Amino acid sequence: MRSDIEIADSATLRPIADIAAELKIPGDALEPYGRYKAKVGYDFIRGVEDRPDGALVLVTGISPTPAGEGKTTTTIGLGDALRRIGRRAAICLREPSLGPCFGVKGGATGGGMAQVAPMAEINLHFTGDFHAITSANNLLSAMIDNHLYWGNELGIDARRVSWRRALDMNDRALRDMVVGLGGATNGAPRQDGFDITVASEVMAVFCLARDLDDLRERLGRMIVAPGRDGSAVTARDLKADGAMAALLRDAFQPNLVQTLEGSPALMHGGPFANIAHGCNSVMATRLGLKLADVVVTEAGFGADLGGEKFLDIKCRSAGLRPACTVVVATVRALKMHGGVARADLGREDLGAVHRGVANVARHVENMRKFGLPVVVALNRFTGDTPAEYDEVRAGLPGVEVVLCSHWADGGAGAEDLARAVMRRVEGWTGDYRPLYPDAMGLADKLRTVAREIYRASDISLAPAVSRRLAALEAAGFGHLPVCIAKTQYSFTADPKIMGAPSGHTLPVREVRLSAGAGFVVAICGDIMTMPGLPRRPAAEGIGLSADGRVSGMF
């Protein structure tokens, strides 16, 4: 069986100008990065703002397992399939982070015959967007320490600087550190640390900003530290927002690539869904909606994380109104949720499927709470049996379950899914609604998500967390949505508890304000904002041939 990168390398790609023409983007609106990648220019984007929007379809999934589910693959396969049945479709995806590429999760370009390309280029440096975001983040870090060095005119409380440096790589050694050592010429010693770039507030701002003016405004609002008098010191106070916006100018233009079947795909931004809001950029999504009849986008990890944040944060912030949700599952993953070890997934086990289907049933029920119709996409694996498929259907009464084979067959393997989605889109009555209102208090917003989505009995707040939430409300931030950072593997904060647990308590250990992004982050359990590499990182198997081909990637 060929690997994903071997399939991608053997594909014949079309010039990016031809792909742009599918969306009626003229050649002079493109800024090419080689033959198969390009950015879409600002003048063109501004010129289509008054066009009506197409329909927006969200692809999300069950709680992920090592068995695999295939959300990105399904997003790509569905986009290809929609074009095969005569729809003008576009795909909107996040860009890959180098951390997972060299760690354990792998890239973010799909798999099998449902991929976006050029695969190796996208999964490595792509068009440099993440480097620009990292640089903007660390410019602000440098300006904070420089301000402290030159007398601290703003009166920053150096003991309580909240802004952290960023790096787009998994490196646990950088989670907590001390900077400014080596004498007075090296600055003021203080505690600091790194987050992975995709968990940074700059990434969130980048993905939620509507245009360049909004980008700079949000960058300026970011709070970096309290002053000694208790006031908030912002990036604008440090006069860093203009230079940060300048660093992000080119990166902020959406990237256009293609699937192996030549469908247009806008890839832009890449926040993690377990520790950030997990959706591609508003810029790319809004552009896709102006250019296509149907836009298929993905929210990371399970519907309890990326799906909820897409609907409660991104859609609320950008005024988006999705028309349908696809929840992706596999029989193998459901058997793991039903208690089967990974080594035993090849054997038929109807009991495990019966137990595991509770996980997908809960995600479906959760998505319906937002007023959205739901289709379940069940990705085929060769070891699946018809009886197992019947068990999934029996456990989801009233839900359309569509078998998909786009990994092996490309868009042809997702045509039934495309038709099921279009039946919902064409019958949509516009019932989407967020889970909670803006006016609800922050603790109650956290409690609502925990109870309604995770099925927790309650949340636990340490006294310091309760005081922090009260202080944020007093400072005028109580209207913001909440972004819960927790493990992606469970409805609880414990990654070992699979299936569909209920009645647990969600422990909120820390609260962070992302004033520029426009949400409040609640960090729960042991989740880390700087991941580490596994015992055997994927980087060990990646290499480069004499003719310049990347090998061993996915």
Summary of the structure (lengths in Angstrom):
residues: 554
radius of gyration: 22.8
end to end distance: 12.6
largest distance: 72.1
contacts: 2032
relative contact order: 0.16
helix: 39%
strand: 20%
